[in-house]
Amino acid sequence: MKRLLLSIAIVLSIGEANAQKSLDLGFGTGLTNYFGDLGNGEFMQSSSTRPGVEVTLRNIISPKEVSGMKYSAFNVEARLSWHRIGYDESKSLSGLDVSEMRNYNRGLGFRNDIFGVSTHVSYTYYPNRHKPLYKQGLALFVYGGVGIYHSNPKADLFRGKIDINNRYYFWNDGTTRDAPEGTVGANVIEKDGDYETSLKDWHTEGQGSSDETKASKDMYKNWNIGIPVGFGFRYGVNKAITLSLEVGYYKFLTDYLDDVSDAYATYKEIEQQFPNDPIKQELAKYISDPTGKGTDGYVDAYTSIRGNPGITDSYSFISMEIAYKINWKPEKITALFTR
């Protein structure tokens, strides 16, 4: 372990022996907007807005002191992130009647907390790279990179524990109730906000099954590759503190951030996944098709499509960040591990 730490210290010490090095440690928070297979025809999916947090280590490449530069235009940064995305097709939208909501009748919904680590290459246009940022005004930056992200889409489909008697019923008048459409005395209820159902566990599109009437699909993975890109503006408050406004876009190689990609599970596929278990089969039918209006359990051009597998999922993240400059002298770090 001591040798590993010494090696890291030597890498950090490359350059002038007495040169002072610095990194920016940024803490950002903002809002996501989801783009995927769910939606009710909104502009920019405004009802999908959810929170997010990022921690970024920036300016990993230090400019050479002999050049007199304070900053490198091209640089590298590393980021840890938590982004929550989601959408609920059964939720009423202000100013719209149920009949105007494109996908209300299928009632799909999800929430996904996406945790990731990524590295980016950035370019910042500094008006004058020889001066500290706080003496320059705004600096425009752009970046692109790659990361690995963990996701697990969940849904709020029950009042309390997962039990078919606790399911929701989505009526044509736009209400959610505790009994089927037309039931006298059925109560209007609110979803409890507990995302208790891990959608992947219920094979909502027949993943892992075989059905000769349609192509079989493999189970999707919780770990996925994402490609973050973005731009923004950075402002130096003083020698130590920098503020940033950033617009990021995260494009993924998976179409299952929302658990929706292709077609509903057929009843045959559900029986394969939960053999000799009528209780779980009934639950799986409901979880795949909450309103019961999406599919009759068989492959049919009019009732079996859930999403578009040709376009993978993505989301945007608009954030504000405050960063603090950390300074150190490399020879002191090296000395710490060579005693």
Buried (B, 14 or more C-beta within 10 A) or exposed (E): EEEEEBEEBBEBBEBBEEBEBBBBBBBBBBBBBBBBBBBBEBEEBEBBBBEBBBBBBBBBEBBEBEEEBBBBBEBBBBBBBBBBBBBBBBBBBEEBEBEEBEBBBBBBBBBBBBEBEBBBBBBBEBEBBEBEBBEBEBBEBBBBBEBEBBBBBBBBBBBEEBEEEBBBBBBEEBBBBBEEBEEEEBEEBEBEEEBBBBBBEBBBBBBBBEBEEBEEBEEBEEEBBBBBBBBBBBBBEEEBBBBBBBBBBBBBEBBBBBBBBBBBBBBBBBBBBBEEEEEBBBBBBBBBBBBBBBBBBBBBEEBBBBBEBEEBBBBBBBBEBBBEBEEEBBBEBBEEBEE
